[in-house]
C-alpha cells in the first residue's frame, strides 16, 4: 500500500484525480465532515447528491458549490428513505460513489419508527435501506464508503438487546451503531458491491452537539479554552480517508477493508481510540452476515437476497 501521512487533507488525496462525469452521494454532506467531503468531491469534478433531513439548510450551506444538489431524506424514517431513493431511481442516473456519512452521537435516549433505538436506526438501518434501494443505479464499479469510528471499540453488536430495552447507555448505543457500520461494509463487499468502512479520526464537528463542553474537557478532547487535543484532526483532514476509500486504486481487491489514515487499518493493540486500529468483532464475516439478515428483516429491504 502507498505510504501516507496521518494529516493529509481530502484535497491532497484527490490531487490529480478527475471525477468529471462521476456522481457521488454523500449523506449529511452539508455539515462538518460531510461538508468537507462534498466540497472536495466537487472540486475534483464530481456531481454530488446531498440527501438532507434539513434540505433548506443544506441548500443554503451548499449554495456556492456548483456541483452539489440537495434532496430530502430522513434516515430515521424508512418511508422517507424509500421516497428519496425512488426519486434517484426515476432520474435514471448512475451513482459511482456512495458515502454514508450522516449520523448521531451520544444523544439522549430516543425512539424512532417502531420503537427502534435512534443510533442503530439512523446510523445503520437507514443507510442499510438506502444502499439496498439504490442498488439498481449503482455503477458496476461503484464504491460504497461507510463512515464508522473507533467508537466501535466500546461495543460489539448487542444481539440480545439491539434497541436497549434493558437500560440505555448513550455511548454504548453509539458504539454499537459504529460496529454495525463496519459490518455492513464487510458484508456488502462479500455480496458483490465494493465497499469499505473508514475511521475518519478524532475530529470536533457538530456531531458532538449532545456532549457538554465540561465532558469534552474531562475526556481530554479539548483544553479549557476549547483548543482540540493533540492528535485531533481538522474536518478537512478527517474527510481524507473517506475520499481515499472512494477513489484510491490502492484498494482494488481489498473490498470490505476497514481504513484509517488513508490506509487499511491494522488490528488494534490497545484500547486507545485516538490511536485507533480495528477490533476483531468488526472483521467477523459471520457476524456481518447475521447483522445483514436482521437488518433486512427490520427494514423489509434486501436487494442482495439470494434464493
N, C-alpha and C positions, 0 to 999 in steps of 0.2 A: 504494500500500500504506500501511497505517496506520503512523505513526511510532511506534517502540518504543524502549525503553531496553535496554541490554545486560544489566542485572542485575534484570530482573523475575523474580518467583518464579512457580511453577506456580499457586499460589492466586491471585495477581494476574491472571494470564492468564485464569483461569476465573471470575473475579468476574462475577456476573450471568448466567452460563451455567448452565442447569438441565439436567443429564443424567439426570434421573429417567426410568426406563423404558429407558435405554440399557444395553447390555452391552459392556464392554471386555475385552480380553485383553492382558495385559502379561507377556511372558516375562521372567524374572528380576525379577519385581515385588516381591521381598521383601528386597532388599539394595541399598544405595547409591542410584544414580539411579532404578532401577526402583521401589524402595520409595517414594520421593518422588512418582513418577508415580502409583502405586497410591493413595496417601493423598489426593492432590489430586483424582483422579477420583472416589474415594469421597465426599469432602466435597462434590463437585458433584452427587452423587446417583446416579452410575453404579454398576451391579453390576460387579465386576472379577474376572475369572477369572485366577488366577496359576498357570500351569504351572511346576513347580519340580523340579529334579533332587534336591533335598533336601526333600521335602514335609513332613516332621516339623518341620524348622527353619522352613520357611515358615509353617506353621500357628501355631507359637509366636510368630513375629515379628508375624504379622497378626492375632493373637488379639483385639486391641482394635479392629479395623476391621470394622464390621458388614457392609459391602458386599463384602467380599473372600471368595473361596472358592479353595481350592487343589486342583490336580490334579498328577499325577506325569508328568514329562516330562524325558527326557534327550536334548538336541538332538544329541548325538554318536551316537545310536542310532536309525536310521530305523524300527526296529520299535517303539521307544518313541513316536516321533512318530506313527506310524500308530495305535497303541493309544490315545493321548491324543486324537487327532483323532476317532477312532471314538466315544469317549465323548461328545465335544461334539456330534457329528452325531446320535447316538442321543437326546440330550436334546432335540433339535429346536428349540433356542433360537437366534434370530438374533444375530449379532455385528455391532456397529456400529463398533467401533474395535479395531484390532489394532496393538499397539506391540511390534515385535521388538527388545527391549532387551537381552536376555541376551547375554553374550559373555565372551571371554577375551582377555587382552592379554599379549604378550611372554613367553609361557610357554616352558619348556624344550621341546625337540623331542618331540612326542607324536604317535603314530599312532592313529587310531580306525577302526572299521569295516574296510573292505578295504585299510587302509594309507593312508587319507587324512590329510593334514596337519590338525592339530586346529583351528587358527584358521579355515581355509577350511571345514572340516566343521561346526564348532559355530556360528560367527558367520554363515555364509552358507548352506550346504547344508541344515542342519537347519531353518532358518527358511524357506528356499525350499520344502521339502517340507511344512512345517506350513501355510503360507498356501495352497498348492495344495490340500491335503487339506481345508482349511476352506472352500474356495470355495462349496460348496453352502449354507452357512449365513451367508455374508456378506450383510448387508443391501444393498439396491440402492445406497444412498448411503454404504456403509461406506468408511472410510478406513484404509489401512494405512500405518503410520509406521515406517520403517526407521532405527534409530539407527546412524548412520555416525560419522565422525570426521574431523578434519583430518589424522589419521594417513594418510589416502589420498594426501596429498602425496608420500609416500615410495615409492609403487609403483603402477603400472598393473597390470592382470591379467598374470600370467606365463603366457602362452598355451602356451608350450612346456614348462613345468615348474610346473604348478599346485600340486603337492604337495611341492615342494622335494626332489626325489630327488637333485638335484645340488647338495648343500650347503645347509644350513639357516641362516637368519637370522631370529631371533625378531621383530625389528622389521619386516622386510620381509614376513614371514608375516602379522603383524597388519595391516600397511598394505594388503596385497592383499585381505584379508577386508573391510576398510572400503570399499575401492573397489568390491568386489562388492556390499556392502550398498546403495550408492548406485545402481549399475547395475541392481540388482534392482528398486528403486522406479521407476526410469525406464522399464524395460520393462513392469512391471506396469501402470503408468498407460497405456502405449501399448496394452495388451491389454484395457483397459476397466475396471479397478478403480482407483479414486482412491488414489494412493499418493504419499508424499513421503519423502525422505531428510533426516535432520537431523544437524547437528553440535551437540551439546549444550554445547560449550565445554570448557575445561580445568578438570577437577574432580578432587579427590582422593577416591577411594572404594575399596572393596575390590577393584575391578578391577586396581589396581596391586599386588596381593599378591605378584606374582613379581618386582617391581622393588625391589632393596635400597635402603634409605634413602640410602646413600652415592651411589648412582646418581641418585636423585631430586634430591639436593643438587647433584651435578655438572651435571645437566640444567637446573638453575635453577628447578625446580618448587617447592622448599621451601628455607627457610633452615636453618641448622644446628639450630635449636630446633624444627623441624617446622612452622613457620608457612608457609602457602601463599604462593607468589609473587604479586605484584601482577598482576591480570588473571585470576586463577583465580576460578572461581565456587563458590558453595556448592552442594550437591546440589539444594536447592530451586530455586536459580536455573538449574541445569543441566537440571532437569526441564521448565522453562518452554517451550522450543522444541518439545519432543515433544508436550506437551498443546496448544500453539498449533496445530501442524500437524494434530493430530487433530480440532480443533474450529473453527478460525477461518474465518469467511466470507470473509476477505481472500484465501484461497487458492482459492476457487471459480474453476475454469477454468485453474488452474496445476498440474494433475496432473503428477507426475514431478519437481517442483522440488526443489532442494537448499536447505535452510533453515538459517539460523544467526541467533541473537539475535532470534528471533521476527520474521523477515522472510526473503524469498528472498535467498540469498547472491549476492554479486557475484563475478565472476571473480577468482581470486587474482592479485594483482600482485606478491607476494613469496613467498618460501619460509618465511615466519614462520608456523608453525602456530598460535601464540597469536592472531595477527591473523585467520587463517583465510581464508575465501573458498573458491572451488571451482575445482579444476584441470580442464582440458578433457577429460581421459580419463574422467571420471565423467559427462560430458554427451554422450557419444558413443552415439547410438542404435544404430548398427551393432554396436558392442561389447556393448551391453546385450542385443541380440538373440542375439549369438553366445554370450554367457555363459549366457543362458536355455537355449539348446539343449544346451549342455554340462551344465548343472545338471540338466536333465530327464533326460538320458541317464544321469548318475551316480546319481540318486535313483530313477529309474523312475517319476516322478510328473510329470504335466503336465496340470492341469485346464483349461488355456487353449489346448491344441493345436487347430490349425485344419487340417482335411482339405483 
